[in-house]
Amino acid sequence: MPQAVDSIAIALEELNQRIRDLERRMAALEDVDHAAVSHTAGHQDSALSSAKQVAGSGSPATAPTQRPASWAGFPLEIPNGAVSVLGRAILGIAGAYLLRAVAESASIPRLPVLVLAIFYAAFWMAWAAHIHAQNRFASATYALTSALIVSPLLWEATVRFQTLPPAWTAFVLCAYVLLAIAVARRDHLQLIPWIATVASVAIALALIIETHELVIFASALLGIAAICETSGCLGQRLTLRAVPAVAADFSVWLVISILASDESIPEAYHAAKISTITLLCLLLPAISAGSIAVRNFVLGKRLSVFEITQSMLAFTLGSYGAVRATQGRIGLGLGVLFLVMGAASYWGALWRFTQVDQKRNRRVCANWAAALCLAAVLLLFSAAVQIAVLCVGAVAAAFVYTRTGKVSLGIHASVYLAAASAISPLPKYVAGALAGNIPGAPDWHILVPALTAALCYGIGSRAIEQNPKRRLLWVVPAALTAFTVAAALVAAVVSFTRGELAASTLSVVRTVVNCFLAIALGFLASRGKRLELRWVAYAAVVFGTIKLLLEDLRFGNAASLVVSLLFYGTVLILLPRFNRTPEGGTP
């Protein structure tokens, strides 16, 4: 051990001596450059004096052309001291190569040299932040020098020399980004964290491809993303948050596709425990949710497009990966978590973001609340309970809308009602009665969504709206109620005749019921100025058109076609008249 220490000391002494020699040479070059500049300036001054004398004597003289500001006659403008800065950066890279040469020799253990090289790269990053106030060019150059030192260093230490285990490489990458953000925090610098983060992300992705250590380097990318988000929560404005976020999304997708696949894992990759894969999948949305909770809910900042997009992507990818890795066993836990987060989103939409300038936060939280609550219901309950819970949610949303006037709640009533109807046999019942095989008596799975639709429409449509377009919030409840009633009438007629109707007669019955539905809706829309009923009435007309082409013309005879076309033509004549205003125009 003492021999190793002596060898390191000798190597450092040689490195210092070479750096001193190079600095002396650079200083000599600078003196020569300054002398050349002074000499050129002297010539220019003498030329100007001669021109002035000629102009004073009255002799014609041509005005001297102004040369562009340059460094020693160089045709491009270069910052002051740029050559010295570049020289120091080259010296820094030379020092890194010297350490690499020492590591390649068998005289000294590689691990101490590697640790020294890591601290050497960190020194250049800290120097870049320290000198930023005096020379921004030097700051950017030294930060880039640090990245150029650490990138090949970690690659060779992990892949070629195999001195550094992949787990420690991942730790160094996270620590490197943390150091860059910490030294840039005081002056709110952007370029230094950019360079460090891009370099670390690139190294992590390259090492995933080379070493196939998905879990380790996906964890590193998640750690880098968490560091950037935490820095943003602490008040440091970073413009690079999307870089580690996208890389973390990609790495988690790789973990899900390769390690959580139903097929066999490729030989080059190492299998991981289900709990490890699940934890990685859940960390992705947890980072996004934690950042939004602090930045937007606590600090009241405006949600950015990046935050909205990343949160949706992270929650979708993370939830899918966790369910796939556990084969659905995590569904109960995810459902409870989504329910809690949905309640928090409703709190944000209804109470936290009520100011005028927080419209985006309010709308986004409302959309998140509906999506999270809907996902929670689907994960937590059986189909029968899902129908009941969603119907209760639809009625509650409609009732609260009448009290608060929040448009999002009116939309949620339709969303929950449509979801409950889709889960129930109601769409199949209506489609069978109006266009297929006539169903039997409806059970409670059909009656509950139908009655809920009528109740929601009764609650919501009674609200007095200042904006007539808000009536369109109740199109879904009105349509479900109207078409369910029409289907029940057709089923009742068929049941009364004991199912002995011919195909042509059945098509006429359906056409007549549909025409009466359109006329009734048009009449009610004109009497009560209900815009939503007018839309449903025209939806019935569109359905009648399709039905005439696909059913009546196919199964009908001459007599049935006459009746069907008679009723359908009457609808087309009467319905526009219902929509006319007293002055004769159409509303």
Secondary structure, 3 states (H helix, E strand, C coil): CHHHHHHHHHHHHHHHHHHHHHHHHHHHHHHHHHHHHHHHHHHHHHHHHHHHHHHHCCCCCCCCCCCCCCCCCCCCCCCCCHHHHHHHHHHHHHHHHHHHHHHHCCCCCHHHHHHHHHHHHHHHHHHHHHCCCCCHHHHHHHHHHHHHHHHHHHHHHHHHCCCCCHHHHHHHHHHHHHHHHHHHHCCCCCHHHHHHHHHHHHHHHHHHHHHCCHHHHHHHHHHHHHHHHHHHHCCCCCCCCHHHHHHHHHHHHHHHHHHCCCCCCCCCCCCCCHHHHHHHHHHHHHHHHHHHHHHHHHCCCCCCHHHHHHHHHHHHHHHHHHHHHHCCCCHHHHHHHHHHHHHHHHHHHHHHCCCHHHHHHHHHHHHHHHHHHHHHHHHHCCHHHHHHHHHHHHHHHHHHHHHHCCHHHHHHHHHHHHHHHHHCCHHHHHHHHHHCCCCCCCCHHHHHHHHHHHHHHHHHHCCCCCCHHHHHHHHHHHHHHHHHHHHHHHHHHHHHCCCCCCHHHHHHHHHHHHHHHHHHHHHHHHHHCCHHHHHHHHHHHHHHHHHHHHHHHHHCCHHHHHHHHHHHHHHHHHHHHHCCCCCCCCC
